[in-house]
Amino acid sequence: MVISEAPSAAETKSRREKDGLDSGASLVSSIACSLIARIEKQNGRRLESLKNFEKAAKYDATRKTIVAELASAYFDLRKYA
């Protein structure tokens, strides 16, 4: 079994640029939007909450908590598809 070396920082950066990703900014933005959406949901502003969860999902759709909260927001507004 051959263990390959991890990609260098330059290779990783070039892959992100090629894919159009800036992981640091997108992570912070997804967390910020998610937190704002949770506050909006607690205050009863469900439509604003949905919009912020959608923004969070655009930044990082791989986080399970964001996807689950987005699904819950759709359910609360009875937008079943």
N, C-alpha and C positions, 0 to 999 in steps of 0.2 A: 504494500500500500504506500503510495507516494503522497506526501502532504505538500500541497502547493503553498507558496508564500503568499502572504496577504498583499493586496495591491498597495502600491505606494500612495502617499497623499496626493501627489500630482495626478496619478491615474484616476483616483476616486473623484478628484475635483473636475477633471476633464469629462468624466462620465456624467456627473451632475450637470455640468454646463451643457453637455450634449442633450441630456434629457430635459433641460430647462428647470432643474430643481435647485433650490437653495435650502438645504435641510434646516439650517439654523433659523432662518427667518420664517419658514413655513411651520416649523414646530412651535415657535413662539406665537405666531399668528393663530394657529389652530387652537392652542390652549387659551389664548385671550378671547377669541370668539366663543369658545365653548363655555368659559366662565361667565361671560356677559350673557350668553343664552340661558344659563342656569339661573342667574339672577333675575332675568326677565320672566322666566317661567315661574319662579317663586312669587313674583309680584303680580302674577296673573296676566301678564302681557304675552299671550301664547303665540300670536302671529309674529311679533318681534323676536321671540325666542326661536321660532322656526327659521326665520331669516338668518339669525346668527349661527344656528346649528348647520344650516346649508353652507354658510361661509366657511365654517370650521371644517366641514367635509371636503370643500374644494381645496383647502390647504393640505389636509391629511386625511384621506378616506380610509387609511389602513388601521386607524385606531378604533378598537371595538367600542369603547365608551362613547365616542362621538357618533358612530353609526347607530348604536342602541338608543342614544338620546334623540337622534334625528328621527328614528322610527317612532319613538314615543311621542314626539312633537306632532308628527303626521297623524298619529292615532288620536291624540287629544283634540286635534282640529277636524277629525273625521274625514281626512283626506286619504282614502283607502287605495286609490288609483283606479 
